[in-house]
Amino acid sequence: MRGTAPACVKRDVIKHRKYVKVTNSCNEAMHLKVVIDWGNDSPCLTYQPGEQWEWNWGRGSYGKVVTC
């Protein structure tokens, strides 16, 4: 884990649904993962500019999106 993803990575979090949609709005591919406090993190994957994905979790709460 390197650190919090830059501001060009957009996060739309709906905490009560345990859901986050992440969009890579950067001008380059990003290696990212969603960190869930007290739960399972998403895998670290590469996302191209404009690509978006969703992550749902069962236990814990949204922490942050990090580079990896």
C-alpha positions in Angstrom: 0.0 0.0 0.0 1.5 3.3 -1.0 -1.0 6.0 0.1 -4.3 7.6 -0.4 -5.3 7.8 -4.1 -5.1 11.3 -5.7 -8.0 13.6 -6.1 -8.5 12.6 -9.7 -9.8 9.2 -8.5 -13.5 9.9 -7.7 -15.2 8.1 -4.9 -19.0 7.8 -4.5 -19.6 6.2 -1.1 -23.0 5.0 0.2 -22.1 3.9 3.7 -25.4 2.5 4.8 -25.5 0.3 1.7 -21.8 -0.7 2.2 -21.1 0.4 -1.4 -18.6 2.5 -3.2 -18.2 3.4 -6.9 -14.7 4.5 -7.9 -13.8 6.2 -11.1 -10.3 6.7 -12.5 -10.6 10.3 -13.8 -6.8 10.6 -14.0 -4.8 10.9 -17.3 -3.0 7.6 -16.6 -3.7 4.1 -15.5 -3.9 3.7 -11.7 -3.2 0.7 -9.5 -5.9 1.0 -6.8 -7.8 -0.8 -4.1 -10.6 0.0 -1.7 -9.6 -0.2 2.0 -12.4 -1.4 4.4 -11.8 -0.8 8.1 -12.4 -4.0 10.0 -13.4 -5.8 6.8 -12.2 -7.2 3.5 -10.3 -4.8 1.2 -10.8 -5.1 -2.6 -8.0 -6.6 -4.6 -5.3 -4.3 -6.0 -6.1 -3.9 -9.7 -5.1 -1.6 -12.6 -7.8 0.8 -13.9 -7.4 2.7 -17.1 -8.5 6.4 -17.5 -12.3 6.7 -17.4 -12.7 3.2 -16.0 -15.0 2.8 -13.0 -15.9 -0.1 -10.7 -18.0 -0.9 -7.7 -17.1 -2.6 -4.4 -19.5 -3.9 -1.8 -18.5 -5.2 1.6 -20.3 -7.1 4.3 -18.5 -6.3 7.5 -16.6 -3.1 8.5 -16.8 0.4 7.1 -15.4 2.4 4.2 -11.8 3.5 4.9 -10.3 5.0 1.8 -9.0 4.3 -1.8 -5.3 3.8 -2.0 -2.6 3.3 -4.6 -1.0 -0.1 -4.5 
